[in-house]
Amino acid sequence: DSTMIIPKLELTEEFVLSQVNDVKYFYDDMLTICVMTTLSGFKIVGESNCFSREKYSKELGMKYSRADATKKLFEHCAFYLLTINSN
């Protein structure tokens, strides 16, 4: 029998973050873009845009753009895991 059995996986923060291979940041004025590359080479883009020059902080831009990318990565992983675990 050539049927492949895929083990059930749990969607934990540890699992999702373990899929990140590289993180890069790009800046354009008050816009910060975070690009996460997964182990498989898939890219997830998160962004943070500040509305006030006085409140802009590169560190906060990095923090919020990474949080946005992480949320999107979690959603992609959730979709994938729900798909393979339903079989």
Legacy VTK file of the C-alpha trace (Angstrom):
# vtk DataFile Version 3.0
C-alpha trace
ASCII
DATASET POLYDATA
POINTS 87 float
0.000 0.000 0.000
1.493 3.336 -1.065
-0.845 5.406 1.087
1.136 7.957 3.048
-0.010 8.713 6.550
0.609 12.285 7.640
0.715 12.712 11.405
-1.684 15.195 12.989
0.133 18.412 13.835
-0.788 20.964 16.448
-0.768 24.637 15.614
1.285 26.127 18.409
3.235 29.371 18.508
6.403 27.299 18.826
5.571 25.326 15.655
4.693 28.441 13.640
7.827 30.319 14.662
9.963 27.239 13.975
8.978 27.601 10.310
10.748 30.986 9.993
14.148 30.801 8.339
14.934 34.504 7.825
13.525 37.945 8.650
14.379 41.182 6.838
13.110 44.720 7.309
12.675 47.493 4.779
11.956 51.129 5.530
10.373 53.912 3.515
9.792 57.070 5.511
7.393 55.975 8.284
6.499 52.625 6.662
8.224 49.499 7.939
7.947 46.234 6.026
8.906 42.878 7.504
9.584 39.993 5.138
9.644 36.550 6.753
10.977 33.680 4.703
9.887 30.209 5.770
11.967 27.062 5.689
10.297 26.180 2.375
11.146 29.591 0.851
7.623 31.025 1.076
7.593 34.732 1.895
5.179 36.451 4.272
4.988 40.263 4.347
3.941 42.305 7.357
3.723 46.062 7.583
3.518 48.890 10.040
2.699 52.457 9.052
2.886 55.363 11.456
0.693 58.423 11.002
2.900 60.855 12.945
6.580 61.696 12.422
6.842 62.642 16.071
5.674 59.189 17.142
7.611 57.177 14.555
10.151 54.751 15.973
12.193 52.306 13.913
12.084 49.806 16.787
8.282 49.998 17.077
7.983 49.746 13.292
10.012 46.528 13.431
7.943 45.200 16.339
4.558 45.879 14.734
5.502 44.812 11.199
6.908 41.547 12.557
3.733 40.983 14.597
1.692 41.542 11.411
3.852 39.065 9.468
3.624 36.512 12.308
-0.188 36.801 12.326
-0.261 36.176 8.577
2.137 33.233 8.897
-0.123 31.752 11.593
-3.118 32.075 9.238
-1.249 30.309 6.417
-0.175 27.521 8.774
-3.719 27.202 10.125
-5.104 26.785 6.621
-2.495 24.176 5.748
-2.915 22.203 8.960
-6.700 22.239 8.754
-6.394 20.942 5.201
-4.039 18.043 5.955
-5.669 17.160 9.287
-9.104 16.851 7.667
-7.971 13.909 5.549
LINES 1 88
87 0 1 2 3 4 5 6 7 8 9 10 11 12 13 14 15 16 17 18 19 20 21 22 23 24 25 26 27 28 29 30 31 32 33 34 35 36 37 38 39 40 41 42 43 44 45 46 47 48 49 50 51 52 53 54 55 56 57 58 59 60 61 62 63 64 65 66 67 68 69 70 71 72 73 74 75 76 77 78 79 80 81 82 83 84 85 86
